[in-house]
Amino acid sequence: MFQIRPYRPADRDDVALVCLRTAAAGGDATGVYSDDTLMPEVFALPYVEYAPELTFVVADEQRAAGYVMAVADTADFVEWWRREWAPGFAARHPVAAPPTEHAPAFTEAALIDAGVHPERMLIPELDRYPAHLHIDLLPELQGQGWGRRLIDTVRGALAERGVAALHLGLAAENTGARAFYDRLGFHELPSSTPVSPKLGVATQ
């Protein structure tokens, strides 16, 4: 039976797989890039390295099939990323490979650039919305209330740490995710763009 629990180091591979299988605007990104580790190394694994205590998974006895992960202080996370994560990432992914037949709008070159330039996360609203999160669920768990429960869990954890508000970014084409966040009370931030919406919400 699935339940929400804190992240454990043994969940790392499952987290990477969930990230990959939901990274194409909510769909499976397997094979979209030349290296299936790219998406998890930009959008999941740095978070469990930096703040494992703010990652929660939906798991049964065998595996984790969804997660929410957050950082309480995005600016500090960016500095950590520059110092601790970017050098290893750059060594593992020195150049973008030729495009695959998928030709995603978010190119491999742009993905590698995101891995070595974490300052992309320094949105103008950080003073009011210092935390940010990522959430992903495999299709088998979607539409069952797990997403709302994960968001509530991490909002509570951030509130306990005195963090008043958080933000997130999403792909504009992921209309299902946008509808989900709207239902939870997220609102657009001034730095939001039609291509890259930014949404914010209070932790309580």
C-alpha positions as CSV (number, residue, x, y, z in Angstrom):
1,M,0.0,0.0,0.0
2,F,1.3,3.4,-0.9
3,Q,2.0,6.1,1.7
4,I,3.8,9.3,2.0
5,R,7.0,9.2,4.0
6,P,10.4,11.0,4.3
7,Y,13.0,10.4,1.6
8,R,15.6,7.7,2.2
9,P,19.0,7.4,0.4
10,A,17.7,4.0,-1.0
11,D,15.0,6.0,-2.9
12,R,17.6,7.8,-5.0
13,D,17.3,5.6,-8.1
14,D,13.5,5.6,-7.9
15,V,13.4,9.4,-7.6
16,A,15.6,9.6,-10.7
17,L,13.3,7.3,-12.6
18,V,10.1,9.1,-11.7
19,C,11.8,12.4,-12.8
20,L,12.7,10.9,-16.1
21,R,9.3,9.4,-16.7
22,T,7.5,12.6,-16.1
23,A,10.0,15.2,-17.5
24,A,8.4,15.7,-20.9
25,A,5.8,18.2,-19.8
26,G,4.4,15.5,-17.6
27,G,5.1,12.7,-20.0
28,D,7.9,10.1,-20.3
29,A,11.2,11.7,-21.4
30,T,13.0,8.3,-21.8
31,G,15.2,8.6,-24.9
32,V,14.3,12.2,-25.5
33,Y,17.9,13.2,-24.8
34,S,21.2,11.4,-25.5
35,D,21.6,10.6,-21.8
36,D,18.6,9.7,-19.6
37,T,20.5,10.9,-16.5
38,L,20.4,14.5,-17.7
39,M,16.8,15.4,-16.5
40,P,17.3,13.8,-13.0
41,E,20.7,15.5,-12.6
42,V,19.1,18.9,-13.2
43,F,15.7,18.6,-11.7
44,A,15.8,16.0,-8.9
45,L,19.1,14.7,-7.7
46,P,20.6,18.0,-6.6
47,Y,17.7,18.5,-4.3
48,V,18.0,15.2,-2.5
49,E,21.8,15.9,-2.1
50,Y,21.2,19.4,-0.7
51,A,18.1,19.0,1.4
52,P,17.0,15.4,1.7
53,E,15.0,16.4,4.8
54,L,12.6,18.4,2.5
55,T,12.0,15.5,0.1
56,F,9.0,13.3,0.6
57,V,8.0,10.2,-1.4
58,V,4.9,8.2,-2.2
59,A,6.1,4.7,-1.8
60,D,5.0,1.1,-1.1
61,E,7.2,-1.7,0.2
62,Q,9.0,-2.0,-3.2
63,R,9.5,1.4,-4.6
64,A,8.9,5.1,-4.6
65,A,6.5,6.2,-7.4
66,G,6.2,9.9,-6.7
67,Y,7.8,12.7,-4.8
68,V,7.9,16.3,-3.7
69,M,11.2,18.0,-3.0
70,A,11.9,21.5,-1.9
71,V,14.7,23.9,-0.8
72,A,13.9,26.4,1.9
73,D,16.4,29.0,0.7
74,T,16.8,29.2,-3.1
75,A,19.7,31.7,-3.0
76,D,21.7,29.5,-0.7
77,F,20.9,26.4,-2.9
78,V,22.2,28.3,-5.9
79,E,25.5,28.9,-4.2
80,W,25.7,25.3,-3.1
81,W,25.0,24.2,-6.7
82,R,27.7,26.4,-8.1
83,R,30.2,25.0,-5.6
84,E,29.2,21.4,-5.1
85,W,27.1,20.2,-8.0
86,A,28.0,22.1,-11.2
87,P,31.7,21.0,-11.4
88,G,30.7,17.3,-11.3
89,F,27.8,17.8,-13.7
90,A,30.0,19.6,-16.2
91,A,32.5,16.8,-16.1
92,R,29.8,14.2,-16.7
93,H,28.1,16.2,-19.4
94,P,30.8,18.3,-21.2
95,V,28.9,19.0,-24.4
96,A,25.5,18.4,-25.9
97,A,25.2,15.4,-28.1
98,P,23.5,15.7,-31.6
99,P,19.8,16.0,-31.3
100,T,17.7,12.8,-31.1
101,E,14.8,12.2,-33.3
102,H,12.5,13.6,-30.6
103,A,13.8,17.2,-31.1
104,P,12.3,18.6,-27.8
105,A,11.6,22.3,-27.4
106,F,13.9,22.3,-24.4
107,T,17.0,21.3,-26.2
108,E,19.9,19.2,-24.8
109,A,22.1,22.2,-25.0
110,A,19.7,24.2,-22.9
111,L,19.4,21.4,-20.4
112,I,23.2,21.2,-20.0
113,D,23.3,25.0,-19.6
114,A,20.7,24.7,-16.8
115,G,22.9,22.2,-15.1
116,V,25.9,24.4,-15.0
117,H,24.1,27.8,-14.4
118,P,21.9,27.5,-11.3
119,E,21.5,31.3,-11.3
120,R,18.5,30.7,-13.5
121,M,16.6,30.0,-10.2
122,L,17.2,33.5,-8.9
123,I,13.8,35.0,-9.7
124,P,13.1,38.6,-8.7
125,E,10.5,37.5,-6.1
126,L,12.9,35.5,-3.9
127,D,12.6,37.9,-0.9
128,R,8.9,37.0,-0.6
129,Y,9.0,33.5,-2.0
130,P,12.4,32.1,-0.9
131,A,11.6,28.4,-1.2
132,H,10.8,26.4,-4.3
133,L,9.7,22.9,-5.0
134,H,9.4,20.1,-7.6
135,I,6.7,17.5,-7.6
136,D,6.2,14.4,-9.8
137,L,4.0,11.4,-9.8
138,L,4.0,8.4,-12.1
139,P,0.7,8.2,-14.1
140,E,-0.6,5.3,-12.0
141,L,-0.8,7.6,-8.9
142,Q,-2.1,10.7,-10.6
143,G,-5.7,11.8,-10.0
144,Q,-5.9,10.2,-6.6
145,G,-5.1,13.1,-4.3
146,W,-1.4,12.2,-3.8
147,G,-0.3,15.5,-5.4
148,R,-2.3,17.6,-3.0
149,R,-1.1,15.6,0.0
150,L,2.5,15.9,-1.1
151,I,2.2,19.7,-1.5
152,D,0.5,20.0,1.9
153,T,3.3,17.9,3.4
154,V,6.1,20.0,2.1
155,R,4.3,23.3,2.8
156,G,4.0,22.1,6.4
157,A,7.6,21.2,6.6
158,L,8.6,24.6,5.3
159,A,6.3,26.4,7.6
160,E,7.8,24.6,10.6
161,R,11.2,26.1,9.4
162,G,9.8,29.6,9.4
163,V,9.5,29.8,5.6
164,A,6.5,31.9,4.7
165,A,6.1,31.2,1.0
166,L,7.4,29.2,-1.9
167,H,7.3,29.2,-5.7
168,L,7.7,26.9,-8.6
169,G,8.1,27.0,-12.4
170,L,6.5,24.8,-14.9
171,A,6.3,24.3,-18.7
172,A,3.5,26.3,-20.2
173,E,2.4,23.3,-22.3
174,N,1.8,21.3,-19.1
175,T,-1.8,22.5,-18.8
176,G,-2.8,19.7,-16.4
177,A,-0.2,20.8,-13.9
178,R,-1.3,24.4,-14.2
179,A,-4.9,23.5,-13.4
180,F,-3.7,21.5,-10.4
181,Y,-1.7,24.4,-9.0
182,D,-4.6,26.8,-9.6
183,R,-6.9,24.6,-7.5
184,L,-4.3,24.7,-4.7
185,G,-4.3,28.5,-4.6
186,F,-1.0,29.2,-6.5
187,H,-0.9,32.5,-8.3
188,E,1.3,33.9,-11.1
189,L,4.3,35.9,-10.0
190,P,5.3,39.1,-11.8
191,S,8.4,37.4,-13.4
192,S,6.1,34.8,-15.0
193,T,6.2,34.6,-18.8
194,P,3.9,32.8,-21.3
195,V,6.6,30.3,-22.0
196,S,7.8,29.8,-18.4
197,P,5.1,30.5,-15.8
198,K,6.2,31.1,-12.2
199,L,3.7,30.5,-9.5
200,G,3.8,31.3,-5.8
201,V,1.8,30.4,-2.7
202,A,2.1,30.8,1.1
203,T,3.2,27.8,3.1
204,Q,0.2,28.0,5.4
